[in-house]
Structures are given as C-alpha cells and as structure tokens.
C-alpha cells in the first residue's frame, strides 16, 4: 500500500486546515520544498499536494513549487486544488506530476472529466469530498446535492486512474478515516481508491492495508502534530 504524506500549500507555506476551513488553519515553519525533501529523505516515494491558493483562485498559483519538488526529489506527486481546465492539467503534466486531481470542476461538468481522462490517459485522479453521503464542491463551501455513489456510477467508465475519497467531517480532526463509506466507494469503483481525511494513528494505516481495492492512504495533520512518527510510517509504505 502506498503512503501519501500530505502537503497543503497556502501563501507558499505548509498549512493544515480543519474540515477545509480557510479561517481555521495552522501554519508550519518548514517550506513546502523542504518538507518534501524531508519526506524523500525518510524514504517515501509518493506525495499528495493541495494548492489551496489554486483552490481559491482556479489558477496554478504554486506551479513553480511543484516543479521544484518533482525536479529535486524524484517523488511521484499527485496535485490538486482548483484545477478547472485542460490547460492547467497540461501545465502540471509538463511539470512532471504523476497524477492531477480533479474535484469540483469534474463534479460540476462530467464532460470535462471525460475529456481530461481521454487527453491525459492514466494521469487523472478524481477527488470525491463528501459529507453525509453527498459530494461537496468549491473548497467544501457548497453541497452539490449529488450522492457520492450515484455520481461515481455515472463516471465510472470514463477512465479515471485513481480515486481519492475524503470524508470532510473527519479531515484534520484525527478521528480516524470513515472506513465504512470509503469501502462502499471502493466496492463499486473501477479504479483503486486512496483513503483521505482523519488519519490519527499508525493503527489507521495498518487497518487500511487489509482493505480491498485500496491503493493507499493520505496522512497529513497526524504527521505535523507528531502523532505518527515518519520512521514508523515509512515501514508501512510499499
């Protein structure tokens, strides 16, 4: 199973949000590039990055940071945050990103998702952020009124290469991921699923390893707060 340490970028700093709330954030001293280097030095191979500036603006604000991380450390980076057109996908693809995560734009416009998967085969990850079974969009500020499982059934054959499922109520809360809902998604998904949101301990990671159709797990706040030690976490990375 793949471990994805998380880096959320805001104003060129590493931050963590609580339930996606931009007003409820913690800033960390280490720069995103230095943080990525730290993960590489411990032996991690994958990285989950969210450009929070991009999520707010719809622009590839931190493209240079992504280029620097991929160029310096040879990490497989999945990048998301406000990616709303094919041009942005192309920029991240050219920068060397392993996967480009589409969220709100793909939920609002299924044709865009289909086109992206066709133009960038094996490059598109779909980020499904849910609350009480319904998808949320626009940085989690809006409810889409679409049931997660219904939407997934509609786009399941488009060619998405990875699915990232986040339970918003768990994100940043360190209360363990919503394994039950994630398994419902993994059961019907045509592509492997990444668990996201709420990882609190190494036990959560070990539990995820035994689940079907789960490719990996994203770990964020629990690393930054010291609840999970990197030397312990990297042993679970395969």
C-alpha positions as CSV (number, residue, x, y, z in Angstrom):
1,X,0.0,0.0,0.0
2,X,1.2,3.5,-0.9
3,X,1.6,6.1,1.8
4,X,1.0,9.7,0.7
5,X,2.4,12.3,3.1
6,X,0.4,15.5,2.6
7,X,1.5,19.0,1.9
8,X,-1.1,21.8,1.7
9,X,0.3,25.0,0.3
10,X,-1.1,28.4,1.1
11,X,0.9,31.7,0.6
12,X,4.0,29.5,-0.1
13,X,3.8,27.9,3.3
14,X,2.8,24.4,4.6
15,X,-0.6,24.7,6.3
16,X,-3.2,22.3,7.6
17,X,-6.9,23.2,7.7
18,X,-9.6,21.9,10.0
19,X,-12.5,20.5,7.9
20,X,-11.3,22.6,4.9
21,X,-11.9,25.9,6.7
22,X,-9.5,28.5,5.4
23,X,-10.1,30.6,8.6
24,X,-9.1,27.6,10.8
25,X,-5.6,26.9,9.7
26,X,-2.3,26.1,11.2
27,X,0.9,27.3,9.5
28,X,4.1,25.4,9.8
29,X,7.7,26.7,9.7
30,X,9.1,24.4,7.1
31,X,8.7,25.4,3.4
32,X,6.8,23.0,1.1
33,X,10.0,22.2,-0.8
34,X,11.9,21.5,2.5
35,X,9.0,19.4,3.7
36,X,9.0,17.3,0.5
37,X,12.8,16.8,0.9
38,X,12.2,15.6,4.4
39,X,9.7,13.0,3.2
40,X,12.1,11.9,0.5
41,X,14.9,11.6,3.0
42,X,12.8,9.2,5.1
43,X,12.2,7.0,2.1
44,X,8.7,8.0,0.9
45,X,8.1,7.7,-2.8
46,X,4.7,9.4,-3.1
47,X,3.4,12.8,-2.2
48,X,-0.1,14.4,-2.0
49,X,-0.1,18.1,-2.6
50,X,-3.0,20.5,-2.5
51,X,-2.6,24.0,-3.8
52,X,-5.0,25.9,-1.5
53,X,-4.3,29.2,-3.4
54,X,-5.3,27.4,-6.5
55,X,-8.5,26.1,-4.9
56,X,-9.5,29.7,-4.1
57,X,-8.5,31.2,-7.5
58,X,-8.7,28.5,-10.1
59,X,-5.1,29.3,-11.2
60,X,-1.9,27.3,-11.0
61,X,-0.5,29.6,-8.4
62,X,2.2,27.3,-7.0
63,X,3.3,25.6,-10.2
64,X,6.9,26.6,-9.6
65,X,6.9,24.9,-6.2
66,X,5.5,21.7,-7.8
67,X,8.2,21.9,-10.5
68,X,10.9,22.3,-7.9
69,X,9.7,19.4,-5.8
70,X,9.4,17.0,-8.7
71,X,12.7,18.1,-10.2
72,X,14.8,17.9,-7.0
73,X,13.4,14.8,-5.3
74,X,12.1,12.4,-7.9
75,X,8.9,11.9,-6.0
76,X,5.6,10.8,-7.5
77,X,3.4,13.8,-6.9
78,X,-0.3,13.9,-7.1
79,X,-1.5,17.6,-7.2
80,X,-5.0,19.1,-6.7
81,X,-6.6,22.4,-5.9
82,X,-8.7,24.5,-8.3
83,X,-7.8,22.6,-11.5
84,X,-10.7,23.7,-13.8
85,X,-9.4,23.3,-17.4
86,X,-7.3,21.3,-19.7
87,X,-4.6,24.0,-19.8
88,X,-4.0,23.7,-16.1
89,X,-3.7,19.9,-16.3
90,X,-1.2,20.3,-19.2
91,X,0.9,22.6,-17.0
92,X,1.1,20.2,-14.2
93,X,1.7,17.3,-16.6
94,X,4.6,19.2,-18.1
95,X,5.9,19.9,-14.6
96,X,6.2,16.2,-14.0
97,X,3.2,15.5,-11.8
98,X,2.3,11.8,-11.6
99,X,-1.4,12.5,-11.2
100,X,-3.6,15.6,-11.5
101,X,-6.6,15.6,-9.2
102,X,-9.9,16.9,-10.4
103,X,-12.6,17.8,-7.9
104,X,-15.3,20.4,-8.1
105,X,-14.8,21.1,-11.9
106,X,-15.3,17.4,-12.6
107,X,-18.4,17.1,-10.4
108,X,-20.0,20.2,-12.0
109,X,-19.0,19.2,-15.5
110,X,-18.8,15.4,-16.3
111,X,-17.9,16.2,-19.9
112,X,-14.7,18.0,-18.7
113,X,-13.8,14.9,-16.7
114,X,-14.3,12.6,-19.7
115,X,-12.2,14.9,-21.9
116,X,-9.4,15.1,-19.4
117,X,-9.3,11.3,-19.0
118,X,-9.2,10.9,-22.8
119,X,-6.5,13.5,-23.3
120,X,-4.3,12.5,-20.3
121,X,-4.6,8.8,-20.0
122,X,-3.6,7.3,-16.7
123,X,-2.9,10.8,-15.3
124,X,-6.3,11.9,-13.9
125,X,-7.3,11.3,-10.3
126,X,-10.8,12.1,-9.2
127,X,-11.2,13.7,-5.8
128,X,-14.5,13.0,-4.1
129,X,-15.1,15.0,-1.0
130,X,-18.2,14.0,0.8
131,X,-20.3,14.9,3.8
132,X,-23.2,12.7,4.9
133,X,-23.1,10.8,1.7
134,X,-23.3,14.0,-0.5
135,X,-20.5,15.5,-2.6
136,X,-19.2,18.9,-1.6
137,X,-17.6,21.4,-4.1
138,X,-15.9,24.8,-4.2
139,X,-13.5,24.2,-1.4
140,X,-16.2,22.4,0.5
141,X,-18.2,25.5,0.8
142,X,-21.1,24.2,-1.3
143,X,-23.2,21.0,-1.3
144,X,-23.6,19.6,-4.8
145,X,-26.8,17.8,-3.9
146,X,-25.3,14.7,-5.6
147,X,-25.0,11.5,-3.8
148,X,-21.4,10.3,-3.9
149,X,-22.2,6.7,-5.1
150,X,-24.7,7.9,-7.7
151,X,-22.1,10.3,-9.2
152,X,-19.4,7.6,-9.2
153,X,-21.6,5.2,-11.1
154,X,-22.2,7.8,-13.8
155,X,-18.5,8.4,-14.4
156,X,-17.1,5.0,-13.5
157,X,-16.2,4.2,-17.1
158,X,-14.6,7.5,-18.1
159,X,-11.0,6.2,-17.4
160,X,-10.1,7.8,-14.1
161,X,-6.9,6.2,-12.9
162,X,-7.2,6.9,-9.2
163,X,-10.0,7.9,-6.8
164,X,-9.4,9.9,-3.6
165,X,-12.2,9.8,-1.1
166,X,-12.3,12.3,1.7
167,X,-14.9,12.5,4.5
168,X,-15.0,16.2,5.2
169,X,-16.1,15.8,8.8
170,X,-13.0,13.8,9.5
171,X,-10.5,15.9,7.7
172,X,-7.9,17.5,10.1
173,X,-9.8,16.1,13.1
174,X,-7.6,13.0,13.7
175,X,-10.7,10.9,14.5
176,X,-9.8,8.0,12.1
177,X,-11.0,7.9,8.5
178,X,-14.5,6.9,7.6
179,X,-13.6,3.4,6.6
180,X,-17.3,2.3,6.1
181,X,-18.1,4.9,3.5
182,X,-14.7,4.5,1.8
183,X,-15.3,0.8,1.4
184,X,-18.7,1.5,-0.2
185,X,-16.9,3.7,-2.7
186,X,-14.1,1.1,-3.2
187,X,-16.6,-1.7,-3.8
188,X,-18.1,-0.1,-6.9
189,X,-15.1,2.0,-8.2
190,X,-13.4,0.8,-11.4
191,X,-10.1,2.3,-10.2
192,X,-8.2,1.9,-7.0
193,X,-9.1,4.2,-4.1
194,X,-7.0,6.4,-1.8
195,X,-8.2,6.9,1.8
196,X,-8.2,10.5,2.9
197,X,-9.3,12.5,6.0
198,X,-8.9,11.8,9.7
199,X,-5.9,9.6,9.9
200,X,-4.9,9.7,13.6
201,X,-2.5,6.8,14.3
202,X,-0.4,4.1,12.7
203,X,-3.2,1.7,13.5
204,X,-5.4,3.5,10.9
205,X,-2.7,3.0,8.3
206,X,-2.4,-0.7,9.2
207,X,-6.1,-1.2,9.1
208,X,-6.2,0.3,5.6
209,X,-3.6,-2.2,4.3
210,X,-6.1,-5.0,4.7
211,X,-8.9,-3.4,2.7
212,X,-9.9,-4.4,-0.9
213,X,-9.3,-2.0,-3.8
214,X,-7.5,0.4,-1.6
215,X,-4.3,1.7,-3.3
216,X,-3.1,3.9,-0.4
217,X,-3.7,6.4,2.3
218,X,-3.0,10.1,2.8
219,X,-1.5,11.2,6.1
220,X,-1.3,14.9,7.0
221,X,-2.0,16.5,10.3
222,X,-1.1,13.4,12.3
223,X,2.5,13.8,10.9
224,X,2.7,17.5,11.6
225,X,1.4,17.2,15.1
226,X,3.8,14.3,15.9
227,X,1.1,11.6,16.4
228,X,2.7,9.4,13.7
229,X,6.4,9.2,13.5
230,X,7.8,9.2,10.0
231,X,10.3,6.3,10.7
232,X,7.3,4.2,11.8
233,X,5.1,5.3,8.9
234,X,7.6,4.6,6.1
235,X,7.7,0.9,7.2
236,X,4.1,0.6,6.0
237,X,4.9,2.1,2.6
238,X,5.1,-0.5,-0.2
